[in-house]
Amino acid sequence: MERSFETAQDRLVKGLRVAGVTTLEQANQYLEAEYLPQWKQKFTVAPASADDAHRSVGKDHDLTAILCHVEQRTVTSDYTIRFHSAIYQILPDQVRPRLRQARVRVEQRRCGTIAVRWEGKYLPVSICDAAPKPKTIARKSVYVKSGAGKAHNAGGKSQWMKSYYETPSPKLGKAIAIANATS
């Protein structure tokens, strides 16, 4: 049906309804006896030449590279690339000038392997171990658990100006001393 979708449109459905088809066997019989012969007569065209136009695969055609999923990646400063949540290291003996920050072609082959190509040559790579995750530090929550927002003065009286009044300034003199005495 997919091959003849644009030409069949809804002809088949209407033809089945007109013929009164209700079972799978009747539908197959309708297809073979009526619908397909009419469709072939109306929509098929004889080729201009009976010669086979297919060419054989040449030596320069690599089907494993052609029939694969391809993505572009940038080589990082440490000669690694990231592909599908994994980090791949380009082997040290394959490092060349201009390779850092270069765009490479990453081919995911049908067999599951990957190949990295740069400037027409394949570079051997090895998968790197995952970097250790940094340790997280547990922090106290500054929010009220009821979801009302930030807790106001949760620890009692604020101490942010405590050291300010301990050493009075000579210019302010008695005013600071009186303020300390009243508090």
HUQUI-V764577 format. One line per field, one symbol per residue. ss: DSSP state (H for helix, E for strand, L for the rest). psi: psi as a letter, one per 30 degrees, with the letter a starting at -180 (. if undefined). burial: b if it has 16 or more other C-alpha atoms within 10 Angstrom, else e. Layout:
BEGIN
ss->???
psi->???
burial->???
END
This chain:
BEGIN
ss->LLLLHHHHLLHHHHHHHHHLLLLHHHHHHHHHHHHHHHHHHHHLLLLLLLLLLLLLLLLLLLHHHHLLEEEEEELLLLLEEEELLEEEEELHHHLLLLLLLLEEEEEELLLLLEEEEELLEEELEEELLLLLLLLLLLLLLLELLLLLLELLLLLLLLLLLHHHLLLLLLLLLHHHHHHHHHL
psi->eeegeffecgeeeeeeeefhkfleeeeeeeeeeeeeeeeeeefkkklekfkkgkklklffjjeefeilkklklkklfghllkkhglkkkkkeffklkgekglklkjkjlfffllkkkkhgkkkklkkllkkkkkkkkkkkkgkkffgfakkjhfgbkkgfgefefejkkfefcfeeeeeeef.
burial->eeeeeeeeeeebeebbeeeebeeeeebeebbeeebeeebeeeeeeeeeeeeeeeeeeeeeeeeebeebebeebbbeeebbbeeeeebbbbeeeeeeeebeeebbbbbbbeeeebebbeeeeebbbeeeeeeeeeeeeeeeeeeeeeeeeeeeeeeeeeeeeeeeeeeeeeeeeeebeeeeeee
END
